[in-house]
Amino acid sequence: MAYDSSLDQQLLAQEFAGEKGKVTVSIYSYNNGPKKVQISRSVKNETGTFTFAKLGRLTKEELQGILPLLQEALAQL
């Protein structure tokens, strides 16, 4: 079965904005299935708009910024 974006429901989305971009903590449920946490990164490009980037490693500042967001997401699972 192929992925169908119309079945993907976003239940929560909060972001932490840092110096170089933002990290978003979201909760999704696909086809009314189990809730799952997604962590993504966006960075500003030359024009100033945000674009998706590989999450990779977190700085101490980013980790401290998203810890409360992760705890809130955990409470909603």
VEXPAKOL-207078 format. One record per residue: x, y, z of N, C-alpha, C, O in turn; residue number from 1; residue in one letter. Coordinates in Angstrom, 1 decimal. Example, Ala and Ser with C-alpha at 12.3 -4.5 7.8 and 13.67 -1.06 7.14 Angstrom:
2
SITE,13.2,-5.7,7.8,12.3,-4.5,7.8,13.2,-3.3,7.8,14.2,-3.3,8.5,1,a
SITE,12.8,-2.2,7.1,13.7,-1.1,7.1,12.9,0.0,7.9,13.4,1.1,8.0,2,s
REM end
This chain:
77
SITE,0.8,-1.2,0.0,0.0,0.0,0.0,0.9,1.2,0.0,1.8,1.4,0.8,1,m
SITE,0.7,2.1,-0.9,1.4,3.4,-1.0,1.0,4.4,0.0,-0.2,4.4,0.4,2,a
SITE,1.9,5.3,0.3,1.6,6.4,1.3,0.5,7.3,0.6,0.6,7.7,-0.5,3,y
SITE,-0.5,7.7,1.4,-1.5,8.6,1.0,-1.6,9.7,2.0,-2.0,9.6,3.1,4,d
SITE,-1.1,10.9,1.6,-1.0,12.1,2.5,-2.4,12.5,3.0,-2.4,13.1,4.1,5,s
SITE,-3.5,12.2,2.4,-4.8,12.6,2.9,-5.1,11.7,4.2,-6.0,12.1,4.9,6,s
SITE,-4.4,10.6,4.4,-4.7,9.8,5.6,-3.8,10.2,6.8,-4.0,9.7,7.9,7,l
SITE,-2.8,11.1,6.5,-1.9,11.5,7.6,-2.5,12.7,8.3,-2.7,13.7,7.7,8,d
SITE,-2.7,12.5,9.6,-3.3,13.6,10.4,-2.3,14.2,11.4,-1.7,13.4,12.2,9,q
SITE,-2.1,15.5,11.4,-1.2,16.1,12.3,-1.9,16.5,13.5,-2.9,17.3,13.4,10,q
SITE,-1.5,16.0,14.7,-2.2,16.2,15.9,-1.5,17.3,16.8,-2.2,18.0,17.6,11,l
SITE,-0.3,17.6,16.6,0.5,18.6,17.3,1.7,19.1,16.5,2.3,18.3,15.8,12,l
SITE,2.0,20.3,16.6,3.2,20.9,15.9,3.7,22.1,16.7,3.0,23.1,16.8,13,a
SITE,4.9,21.9,17.3,5.5,23.0,18.0,6.9,23.2,17.5,7.5,22.2,17.2,14,q
SITE,7.4,24.4,17.5,8.8,24.5,17.0,9.6,25.4,18.0,9.2,26.2,18.7,15,e
SITE,10.9,25.1,17.9,11.9,25.9,18.6,12.8,26.6,17.5,13.4,25.9,16.7,16,f
SITE,12.9,27.9,17.6,13.6,28.7,16.7,15.0,29.0,17.3,15.1,29.6,18.3,17,a
SITE,16.0,28.6,16.6,17.4,28.9,17.0,18.1,29.9,16.1,17.4,30.5,15.3,18,g
SITE,19.4,30.0,16.2,20.1,31.0,15.4,20.1,30.7,13.9,19.9,31.6,13.1,19,e
SITE,20.2,29.4,13.5,20.4,29.0,12.1,19.1,28.5,11.5,19.1,28.2,10.3,20,k
SITE,18.1,28.3,12.3,16.9,27.7,11.8,15.9,27.3,12.9,15.9,27.9,14.0,21,g
SITE,15.1,26.3,12.6,14.1,25.9,13.6,14.0,24.3,13.6,14.2,23.7,12.6,22,k
SITE,13.7,23.8,14.7,13.4,22.4,14.9,12.0,22.2,15.3,11.5,22.9,16.3,23,v
SITE,11.3,21.4,14.6,9.8,21.2,14.9,9.6,19.8,15.4,10.1,18.8,14.9,24,t
SITE,8.8,19.7,16.5,8.3,18.5,17.1,6.8,18.3,16.8,6.1,19.2,17.2,25,v
SITE,6.5,17.3,16.1,5.1,17.0,15.7,4.6,15.7,16.1,5.4,14.7,16.4,26,s
SITE,3.3,15.5,16.3,2.7,14.2,16.5,1.8,14.0,15.3,1.0,14.8,14.9,27,i
SITE,1.9,12.8,14.7,1.1,12.4,13.5,0.4,11.0,13.8,0.9,10.2,14.6,28,y
SITE,-0.7,10.9,13.2,-1.4,9.6,13.2,-1.8,9.3,11.7,-2.4,10.1,11.1,29,s
SITE,-1.3,8.1,11.2,-1.6,7.7,9.9,-2.8,6.8,9.8,-2.7,5.7,10.4,30,y
SITE,-3.9,7.1,9.1,-5.0,6.3,8.9,-5.6,5.8,10.3,-6.0,4.7,10.5,31,n
SITE,-5.7,6.8,11.2,-6.2,6.6,12.6,-5.4,5.5,13.4,-5.9,4.8,14.2,32,n
SITE,-4.1,5.4,13.0,-3.3,4.4,13.7,-2.6,5.0,14.9,-3.1,6.0,15.4,33,g
SITE,-1.6,4.4,15.4,-0.9,4.9,16.6,-0.3,6.2,16.4,0.2,6.5,15.3,34,p
SITE,-0.3,7.0,17.4,0.4,8.3,17.4,1.9,8.2,17.4,2.4,7.3,18.1,35,k
SITE,2.6,9.0,16.5,4.0,8.9,16.4,4.6,10.3,16.4,4.0,11.2,15.9,36,k
SITE,5.8,10.4,17.0,6.5,11.7,17.1,7.4,11.9,15.9,8.1,11.0,15.5,37,v
SITE,7.4,13.1,15.3,8.3,13.4,14.2,9.1,14.6,14.6,8.5,15.6,15.1,38,q
SITE,10.4,14.6,14.4,11.3,15.7,14.7,11.9,16.1,13.4,12.6,15.3,12.7,39,i
SITE,11.8,17.4,13.0,12.4,17.8,11.7,13.1,19.2,11.9,12.8,19.9,12.8,40,s
SITE,13.9,19.5,10.9,14.7,20.7,11.0,14.4,21.5,9.7,14.3,21.0,8.6,41,r
SITE,14.3,22.8,9.8,14.2,23.8,8.7,15.3,24.8,8.9,15.5,25.3,10.0,42,s
SITE,16.0,25.2,7.8,17.0,26.2,7.8,16.6,27.3,6.8,15.9,27.0,5.8,43,v
SITE,17.1,28.5,7.0,16.9,29.6,6.1,17.9,29.5,4.9,19.1,29.3,5.1,44,k
SITE,17.3,29.7,3.7,18.2,29.7,2.6,18.6,31.2,2.3,18.3,32.1,3.0,45,n
SITE,19.2,31.4,1.1,19.7,32.7,0.8,18.6,33.8,0.7,18.8,35.0,0.9,46,e
SITE,17.4,33.3,0.3,16.3,34.3,0.1,15.5,34.5,1.4,14.6,35.4,1.5,47,t
SITE,15.9,33.8,2.5,15.3,34.0,3.8,14.1,33.1,4.1,13.5,33.2,5.1,48,g
SITE,13.8,32.2,3.1,12.7,31.3,3.4,13.2,30.0,4.0,14.4,29.7,3.8,49,t
SITE,12.3,29.3,4.7,12.8,28.1,5.4,12.6,26.9,4.4,11.6,26.8,3.7,50,f
SITE,13.6,26.1,4.5,13.6,24.8,3.7,14.0,23.7,4.6,14.7,23.8,5.6,51,t
SITE,13.5,22.5,4.2,13.7,21.3,4.9,15.2,20.9,4.9,15.9,21.1,3.9,52,f
SITE,15.7,20.4,6.0,17.1,20.0,6.1,17.2,18.7,6.9,16.3,18.5,7.8,53,a
SITE,18.2,17.9,6.7,18.4,16.7,7.5,18.6,17.1,9.0,19.3,18.0,9.3,54,k
SITE,17.9,16.4,9.9,18.0,16.7,11.3,19.4,16.5,11.8,20.0,17.4,12.4,55,l
SITE,19.9,15.3,11.6,21.3,15.1,12.0,21.5,15.3,13.5,20.8,14.7,14.3,56,g
SITE,22.5,16.0,13.8,22.9,16.3,15.2,22.3,17.6,15.7,22.1,18.5,15.0,57,r
SITE,22.0,17.6,17.0,21.5,18.8,17.7,22.5,19.5,18.5,23.4,18.8,19.1,58,l
SITE,22.5,20.8,18.5,23.4,21.5,19.4,22.8,21.5,20.8,21.6,21.1,21.0,59,t
SITE,23.5,21.9,21.8,23.0,21.9,23.2,21.8,22.8,23.3,20.8,22.5,24.0,60,k
SITE,21.9,24.0,22.6,20.8,25.0,22.6,19.5,24.4,22.0,18.4,24.6,22.6,61,e
SITE,19.7,23.7,20.9,18.5,23.1,20.3,17.9,22.0,21.2,16.7,21.9,21.3,62,e
SITE,18.8,21.1,21.8,18.3,20.1,22.7,17.5,20.7,23.9,16.5,20.2,24.2,63,l
SITE,18.1,21.7,24.5,17.4,22.3,25.6,16.1,23.0,25.2,15.1,23.0,25.9,64,q
SITE,16.1,23.5,24.0,14.8,24.1,23.4,13.7,23.1,23.1,12.6,23.4,23.3,65,g
SITE,14.1,21.9,22.7,13.0,21.0,22.3,12.7,20.0,23.4,11.6,19.3,23.3,66,i
SITE,13.5,19.9,24.5,13.1,19.0,25.6,11.7,19.2,26.1,11.0,18.3,26.3,67,l
SITE,11.3,20.5,26.4,9.9,20.7,26.9,8.9,20.3,25.8,7.8,19.8,26.2,68,p
SITE,9.2,20.5,24.6,8.3,20.1,23.5,8.2,18.6,23.4,7.1,18.1,23.2,69,l
SITE,9.3,17.9,23.6,9.2,16.4,23.6,8.5,15.9,24.8,7.7,14.9,24.7,70,l
SITE,8.6,16.5,26.0,7.9,16.1,27.1,6.4,16.3,27.0,5.6,15.5,27.4,71,q
SITE,6.0,17.4,26.3,4.6,17.7,26.1,4.0,16.7,25.0,2.9,16.2,25.2,72,e
SITE,4.8,16.4,24.0,4.4,15.4,23.0,4.3,14.0,23.7,3.3,13.3,23.4,73,a
SITE,5.2,13.6,24.6,5.1,12.4,25.3,3.8,12.3,26.1,3.2,11.2,26.2,74,l
SITE,3.4,13.4,26.7,2.2,13.4,27.5,1.0,13.2,26.7,-0.1,12.7,27.2,75,a
SITE,1.0,13.5,25.4,-0.1,13.4,24.5,-0.2,12.1,23.8,-1.1,11.8,23.0,76,q
SITE,0.9,11.3,23.9,0.9,10.0,23.2,0.0,9.0,24.0,-0.1,7.8,23.5,77,l
REM end
